[in-house]
């Protein structure tokens, strides 16, 4: 396994840019993890909404929801890293049903703090694990990943509908891929791509009422990550 390498400048930038005056403020709609007494990562919900039509991201990109640690409930270890792990294949809402196929080869791409891409497609997840940020001197972080939708020609774009991905979070020591405790339970992000709000909420209601597809032995997944993770080296910025 190749060792994850992080440029010194990036180490300093991860997680230490949050304004401490706002550390206790939680942002509505964000994914808000905290650390339980037993070390497990806990998340503030099971379903989160995103919109590829939001103002900042344009039609095919978004940085919301963000990741906003809730230190009032349980701070993380200073300098440790928060990771996400992608589970399951991409699912698509066609206006009446959730499907495990997409109309035009669409896939959703998440770019992590190191510039690595995780891809959710109808075939599964490629490079499923990514770094969200490092925890600051208060065991806190507030970060956003760039998320985009692309079509079969690898260009920004996607058919009108809703898209569903599943993640879980885990904590590691700095520059490590080994979890220090149990990962969060899986949670879901539902993306709106061009639907009217009322139609998107129908898709959300249908997803939350449906049996959630989870891979076998999901609770054993994270402890086995050490032997599965592989990352290319990134050169330091000039």
PADREN-737948 format. One record per residue (C-alpha): residue number from 1; residue in one letter; x, y, z. Coordinates in pm, 1 decimal. Layout:
BEGIN
NUM a X Y Z
...
end
This chain:
BEGIN
1 x 0.0 0.0 0.0
2 x 133.6 341.1 -91.5
3 x 155.5 593.9 189.5
4 x -71.8 894.9 169.7
5 x 148.6 1199.7 132.3
6 x 39.8 1553.5 214.6
7 x 223.1 1869.3 119.5
8 x 329.8 2069.0 429.2
9 x 136.5 2372.9 310.8
10 x -178.2 2166.5 287.8
11 x -129.8 2022.0 634.7
12 x -127.9 2375.4 770.2
13 x -438.2 2472.8 574.5
14 x -654.7 2173.6 660.3
15 x -903.5 2263.5 926.5
16 x -722.1 2562.2 1074.9
17 x -900.2 2834.4 880.7
18 x -1227.2 2821.8 1077.4
19 x -1304.4 3137.4 1272.2
20 x -1300.7 3038.1 1637.7
21 x -1562.5 3300.3 1723.1
22 x -1813.8 3094.6 1527.8
23 x -1702.8 2750.2 1646.6
24 x -2029.0 2686.2 1833.3
25 x -2252.9 2797.7 1545.7
26 x -2402.1 2512.2 1347.9
27 x -2522.1 2567.1 992.1
28 x -2868.5 2437.3 906.2
29 x -2859.1 2161.0 649.5
30 x -2492.4 2074.8 706.0
31 x -2367.9 1729.8 798.7
32 x -2271.2 1776.3 1164.0
33 x -2053.2 1497.1 1305.4
34 x -1936.9 1468.6 1663.9
35 x -1732.1 1219.5 1862.1
36 x -1908.5 998.9 2115.7
37 x -1751.7 901.1 2448.0
38 x -1656.9 561.7 2302.9
39 x -1487.5 733.7 2006.9
40 x -1749.8 653.0 1743.4
41 x -1835.7 922.7 1491.6
42 x -2200.9 1027.8 1519.8
43 x -2388.4 1225.0 1252.6
44 x -2687.7 1454.2 1308.2
45 x -2918.6 1283.3 1062.3
46 x -2971.9 1016.0 800.6
47 x -3092.7 1227.2 504.5
48 x -2939.3 1545.8 364.5
49 x -3040.6 1752.6 63.4
50 x -2827.0 1920.2 -203.2
51 x -2908.3 2121.6 -515.0
52 x -2699.4 2133.3 -830.6
53 x -2894.2 2446.8 -920.6
54 x -2777.7 2650.1 -621.6
55 x -2640.4 2995.8 -686.2
56 x -2276.1 2926.6 -605.9
57 x -2246.9 2599.5 -796.1
58 x -2442.8 2675.6 -1109.8
59 x -2641.1 2402.0 -1280.4
60 x -2405.9 2110.0 -1223.0
61 x -2192.5 2181.6 -913.5
62 x -2248.3 2241.1 -544.9
63 x -2049.9 2261.8 -221.0
64 x -2349.4 2202.3 2.9
65 x -2415.0 2036.9 238.0
66 x -2096.0 2117.1 421.5
67 x -1932.5 1928.3 705.1
68 x -1959.8 2118.6 1033.6
69 x -1835.4 1938.3 1346.6
70 x -2055.0 1982.6 1654.3
71 x -1799.7 2027.8 1932.7
72 x -2071.3 2099.9 2189.7
73 x -2169.5 1732.7 2162.7
74 x -1817.1 1594.3 2133.9
75 x -1492.2 1736.1 1996.9
76 x -1247.6 1532.5 1789.8
77 x -874.9 1492.9 1854.0
78 x -667.4 1795.8 1755.4
79 x -495.0 1747.8 1419.4
80 x -671.7 1421.7 1334.9
81 x -837.3 1383.6 996.1
82 x -1203.9 1337.3 907.9
83 x -1268.0 1108.4 611.0
84 x -1572.3 1004.7 412.3
85 x -1627.4 663.0 260.5
86 x -1866.7 613.2 -31.3
87 x -2105.0 317.8 -16.7
88 x -2336.0 167.9 -278.1
89 x -2402.2 271.7 -636.8
90 x -2562.8 592.1 -760.3
91 x -2942.5 585.0 -774.8
92 x -3170.1 799.7 -990.5
93 x -3525.5 929.9 -942.9
94 x -3716.3 938.8 -1272.9
95 x -4020.6 1121.7 -1138.1
96 x -4200.9 815.9 -1006.6
97 x -3942.7 564.6 -883.1
98 x -3585.8 528.4 -762.0
99 x -3375.9 327.0 -1007.6
100 x -3024.0 181.4 -1001.0
101 x -2977.4 294.5 -1360.6
102 x -2921.6 644.1 -1500.7
103 x -3047.6 778.1 -1835.9
104 x -2724.0 915.4 -1983.6
105 x -2430.9 758.7 -1799.9
106 x -2441.4 1024.1 -1527.0
107 x -2205.6 1007.2 -1234.1
108 x -2147.6 1224.5 -927.8
109 x -1794.3 1329.4 -841.4
110 x -1671.2 1443.5 -498.6
111 x -1332.1 1617.1 -482.7
112 x -1162.4 1577.7 -145.1
113 x -924.0 1809.6 40.9
114 x -624.6 1655.4 -136.9
115 x -773.3 1696.7 -483.5
116 x -858.8 1326.7 -521.0
117 x -1190.8 1234.4 -683.0
118 x -1450.7 986.3 -563.4
119 x -1696.7 879.8 -833.3
120 x -2047.2 743.4 -773.8
121 x -2197.7 577.0 -1080.7
122 x -2466.7 318.5 -1145.9
123 x -2186.9 60.2 -1143.2
124 x -2063.9 145.2 -791.0
125 x -1805.0 372.2 -628.2
126 x -1453.8 436.3 -757.2
127 x -1185.9 555.8 -509.9
128 x -1444.5 550.8 -230.7
129 x -1243.4 716.4 48.1
130 x -1154.7 1084.3 71.8
131 x -1020.8 1336.6 323.6
132 x -1264.7 1607.9 429.9
133 x -1032.2 1812.8 652.9
134 x -811.8 1814.5 963.6
135 x -953.1 1909.0 1302.4
136 x -830.8 2240.0 1439.6
137 x -694.8 2326.4 1785.5
138 x -1046.9 2299.0 1930.0
139 x -1118.1 1960.1 1769.7
140 x -1352.5 2138.2 1528.6
141 x -1384.9 2178.1 1152.6
142 x -1615.8 2339.7 899.8
143 x -1539.6 2237.7 543.2
144 x -1703.7 2198.0 204.4
145 x -1624.8 1953.5 -74.7
146 x -1682.6 2030.8 -440.6
147 x -1951.4 1798.4 -576.0
148 x -2049.4 1783.9 -942.1
149 x -2260.9 1581.0 -1182.1
150 x -2126.0 1468.7 -1519.0
151 x -2263.0 1274.9 -1812.7
152 x -2137.7 986.0 -2023.6
153 x -1908.0 1216.8 -2220.7
154 x -1741.9 1325.1 -1892.4
155 x -1873.1 1679.1 -1932.4
156 x -2062.5 1871.8 -1666.7
157 x -2428.9 1786.6 -1714.0
158 x -2704.2 1555.4 -1601.2
159 x -3061.3 1457.8 -1681.1
160 x -3337.1 1626.3 -1484.7
161 x -3422.8 1422.5 -1177.5
162 x -3286.3 1342.8 -831.9
163 x -2969.5 1147.8 -746.6
164 x -2888.2 950.5 -431.6
165 x -2550.0 866.8 -278.6
166 x -2458.1 706.0 54.4
167 x -2160.3 789.9 277.1
168 x -2018.4 725.1 620.5
169 x -1752.3 917.9 813.9
170 x -1447.3 807.8 1008.6
171 x -1155.9 966.4 1195.1
172 x -785.0 885.7 1159.2
173 x -455.9 1009.8 1293.5
174 x -282.4 1271.6 1071.6
175 x -161.0 1127.4 740.0
176 x -305.4 788.1 830.6
177 x -568.0 570.5 665.3
178 x -645.8 361.5 976.0
179 x -964.1 453.6 1166.9
180 x -911.1 530.6 1534.1
181 x -1262.8 413.1 1629.1
182 x -1592.6 304.7 1476.2
183 x -1723.6 489.8 1172.9
184 x -2056.1 669.5 1164.7
185 x -2367.0 486.6 1057.6
186 x -2434.3 535.3 684.2
187 x -2619.8 848.8 577.6
188 x -2750.6 975.6 246.1
189 x -2728.7 1285.8 28.2
190 x -3006.9 1344.5 -224.1
191 x -2920.5 1585.5 -505.7
192 x -3176.4 1787.1 -699.3
193 x -3093.2 1830.1 -1065.8
194 x -3349.8 2061.6 -1221.1
195 x -3666.9 1947.3 -1043.8
196 x -3921.0 2188.7 -901.5
197 x -3898.1 2198.6 -522.0
198 x -4226.1 2012.4 -469.9
199 x -4118.6 1737.5 -710.6
200 x -3781.1 1701.7 -542.3
201 x -3946.8 1667.8 -202.3
202 x -4154.3 1380.8 -344.2
203 x -3829.2 1208.9 -436.7
204 x -3691.8 1271.9 -85.7
205 x -4006.3 1128.3 74.5
206 x -3991.2 820.3 -148.3
207 x -3623.3 760.8 -66.8
208 x -3670.7 794.1 308.4
209 x -3964.9 550.2 297.0
210 x -3785.1 290.8 83.8
211 x -3569.7 4.9 212.3
212 x -3213.2 141.0 212.5
213 x -2971.5 -72.4 7.6
214 x -2660.3 -138.7 215.4
215 x -2364.6 -356.3 124.1
216 x -2314.9 -677.9 316.7
217 x -2134.9 -650.7 652.2
218 x -2128.6 -270.7 633.8
219 x -2038.4 -243.9 1002.6
220 x -1719.8 -438.0 934.8
221 x -1624.5 -216.2 644.2
222 x -1423.3 58.2 808.6
223 x -1194.1 -157.5 1028.0
224 x -1084.1 -328.6 707.1
225 x -998.1 -4.9 527.9
226 x -626.9 -14.4 598.9
227 x -566.4 -291.6 348.6
228 x -797.8 -145.5 86.7
229 x -702.4 220.9 62.0
230 x -461.4 324.9 -210.7
231 x -370.3 680.5 -300.2
232 x -137.2 835.4 -554.2
233 x 126.9 1074.6 -430.5
234 x 63.6 1443.9 -486.7
235 x 351.4 1682.1 -552.0
236 x 387.1 1983.3 -323.1
237 x 282.5 2316.0 -464.7
238 x 565.4 2508.6 -620.4
end
